[in-house]
Amino acid sequence: MHNKINSETNSIVLIGMPGAGKSTVGILLAKELGMGFVDTDVAIQVREGQTLQEILDTSDYLNLRAIEEQVLLSEKIDGKVVATGGSAVYSEAGMARLKDCATVVFLNVPLPELEKRISNFDSRGIARKPNQSFESLFEERRELYNKYADISVNCHQQSLQETLEKTLESLLQ
């Protein structure tokens, strides 16, 4: 089948910062490739009966990451495009499972662009240390995104359509 898509399961996993476009690009990619779609943030919310922010408000970021890991380890992803939460890369076990059965694509958006896209940083349900700045979170996560990515798509000044096209091009090479 497609060169960079894992031939066993044919799954694609999108990783990247909040605001990188994982959910939107994921839906478009699934439609383009005729695959199913899973958004792990939505799976967490359905499972817990709360929004990500409500989970953070009633517990903490480490609890949200623990729930996220359980979803990463249990969600059926065969033949699907998976949009992960930005913090998925903190779960070694979760990422090992995803890398084992999917091609992992990092949607790499520069910090200034992300800052323009994220106006609701404090209420968006982002798993981060108390009072951690977006810039600090970006620096911390970027290393992990690069570590786990099979493919990195440079999304600098790209529309969603351009990001979709670049992602498809990278997967089909």
C-alpha positions as semicolon CSV with decimal commas, in nm:
position;residue;x (nm);y (nm);z (nm)
1;M;0,000;0,000;0,000
2;H;0,126;0,354;0,071
3;N;0,496;0,367;0,139
4;K;0,509;0,535;0,480
5;I;0,181;0,402;0,616
6;N;0,233;0,096;0,836
7;S;0,131;-0,197;0,617
8;E;0,009;-0,408;0,911
9;T;-0,259;-0,171;1,032
10;N;-0,252;0,120;0,791
11;S;-0,295;0,371;1,076
12;I;-0,172;0,729;1,094
13;V;-0,120;0,914;1,422
14;L;-0,094;1,293;1,435
15;I;0,104;1,455;1,716
16;G;0,179;1,819;1,789
17;M;0,096;2,117;2,004
18;P;-0,256;2,237;2,081
19;G;-0,354;2,457;1,786
20;A;-0,139;2,265;1,535
21;G;-0,452;2,144;1,354
22;K;-0,436;1,774;1,445
23;S;-0,813;1,724;1,474
24;T;-0,903;1,920;1,161
25;V;-0,621;1,782;0,945
26;G;-0,696;1,435;1,085
27;I;-1,059;1,446;0,970
28;L;-0,956;1,573;0,625
29;L;-0,681;1,309;0,599
30;A;-0,922;1,031;0,698
31;K;-1,171;1,151;0,437
32;E;-0,902;1,175;0,169
33;L;-0,767;0,825;0,242
34;G;-1,104;0,659;0,311
35;M;-1,008;0,574;0,669
36;G;-1,183;0,600;1,006
37;F;-1,100;0,883;1,247
38;V;-1,035;0,894;1,621
39;D;-0,971;1,204;1,831
40;T;-0,821;1,089;2,161
41;D;-0,922;1,413;2,337
42;V;-1,284;1,342;2,246
43;A;-1,241;0,977;2,354
44;I;-1,115;1,099;2,695
45;Q;-1,412;1,335;2,733
46;V;-1,665;1,068;2,638
47;R;-1,504;0,813;2,870
48;E;-1,490;1,055;3,165
49;G;-1,814;1,242;3,099
50;Q;-1,626;1,572;3,141
51;T;-1,439;1,818;2,924
52;L;-1,060;1,820;2,948
53;Q;-1,078;2,147;3,139
54;E;-1,328;2,001;3,388
55;I;-1,094;1,707;3,448
56;L;-0,811;1,954;3,513
57;D;-1,034;2,166;3,739
58;T;-1,140;1,868;3,952
59;S;-0,798;1,695;3,967
60;D;-0,470;1,791;3,798
61;Y;-0,263;1,761;3,481
62;L;-0,101;1,434;3,593
63;N;-0,444;1,271;3,631
64;L;-0,541;1,393;3,283
65;R;-0,219;1,244;3,143
66;A;-0,290;0,912;3,321
67;I;-0,640;0,900;3,168
68;E;-0,491;0,991;2,831
69;E;-0,242;0,704;2,857
70;Q;-0,526;0,457;2,927
71;V;-0,706;0,581;2,614
72;L;-0,385;0,560;2,405
73;L;-0,338;0,201;2,519
74;S;-0,698;0,088;2,468
75;E;-0,848;0,280;2,175
76;K;-0,904;0,074;1,859
77;I;-0,699;0,251;1,593
78;D;-0,649;-0,008;1,317
79;G;-0,704;0,152;0,978
80;K;-0,772;0,491;1,131
81;V;-0,629;0,839;1,141
82;V;-0,574;0,932;1,506
83;A;-0,553;1,289;1,631
84;T;-0,386;1,278;1,972
85;G;-0,393;1,532;2,250
86;G;-0,085;1,752;2,263
87;S;0,032;1,575;2,577
88;A;0,017;1,218;2,435
89;V;0,396;1,221;2,395
90;Y;0,441;1,219;2,774
91;S;0,318;0,857;2,775
92;E;0,605;0,628;2,681
93;A;0,377;0,323;2,685
94;G;0,109;0,497;2,479
95;M;0,355;0,623;2,220
96;A;0,528;0,284;2,199
97;R;0,192;0,127;2,116
98;L;0,110;0,394;1,858
99;K;0,453;0,373;1,691
100;D;0,418;-0,004;1,684
101;C;0,101;0,003;1,478
102;A;0,099;0,337;1,296
103;T;0,298;0,601;1,115
104;V;0,344;0,896;1,353
105;V;0,326;1,241;1,192
106;F;0,437;1,556;1,378
107;L;0,249;1,868;1,264
108;N;0,528;2,114;1,337
109;V;0,391;2,466;1,379
110;P;0,622;2,746;1,503
111;L;0,550;2,902;1,843
112;P;0,442;3,248;1,715
113;E;0,179;3,088;1,489
114;L;0,051;2,867;1,771
115;E;0,023;3,167;1,999
116;K;-0,195;3,342;1,740
117;R;-0,420;3,035;1,710
118;I;-0,458;2,968;2,084
119;S;-0,652;3,245;2,250
120;N;-0,795;3,026;2,526
121;F;-0,472;2,882;2,672
122;D;-0,600;2,890;3,030
123;S;-0,938;2,731;2,959
124;R;-0,861;2,493;2,673
125;G;-0,789;2,188;2,888
126;I;-0,416;2,174;2,821
127;A;-0,227;1,927;3,044
128;R;0,056;2,137;3,186
129;K;0,227;2,218;3,513
130;P;0,053;2,488;3,720
131;N;0,143;2,833;3,582
132;Q;0,356;2,685;3,303
133;S;0,376;2,926;3,010
134;F;0,282;2,822;2,657
135;E;0,641;2,891;2,545
136;S;0,785;2,668;2,819
137;L;0,536;2,393;2,730
138;F;0,628;2,427;2,362
139;E;1,000;2,388;2,435
140;E;0,939;2,089;2,661
141;R;0,715;1,906;2,414
142;R;0,899;1,984;2,090
143;E;1,181;1,747;2,187
144;L;0,929;1,467;2,252
145;Y;0,743;1,529;1,924
146;N;1,071;1,501;1,733
147;K;1,165;1,187;1,927
148;Y;0,847;1,000;1,834
149;A;0,778;1,132;1,483
150;D;0,829;0,909;1,180
151;I;0,750;1,211;0,963
152;S;0,769;1,581;1,052
153;V;0,556;1,818;0,845
154;N;0,669;2,181;0,852
155;C;0,344;2,374;0,887
156;H;0,498;2,723;0,896
157;Q;0,255;2,971;0,739
158;Q;0,046;2,690;0,591
159;S;-0,328;2,681;0,546
160;L;-0,503;2,364;0,663
161;Q;-0,534;2,258;0,298
162;E;-0,158;2,308;0,244
163;T;-0,084;2,113;0,563
164;L;-0,313;1,833;0,444
165;E;-0,141;1,822;0,103
166;K;0,209;1,822;0,257
167;T;0,108;1,546;0,499
168;L;-0,037;1,331;0,219
169;E;0,272;1,392;0,007
170;S;0,499;1,282;0,295
171;L;0,291;0,970;0,363
172;L;0,267;0,863;0,000
173;Q;0,637;0,898;-0,088
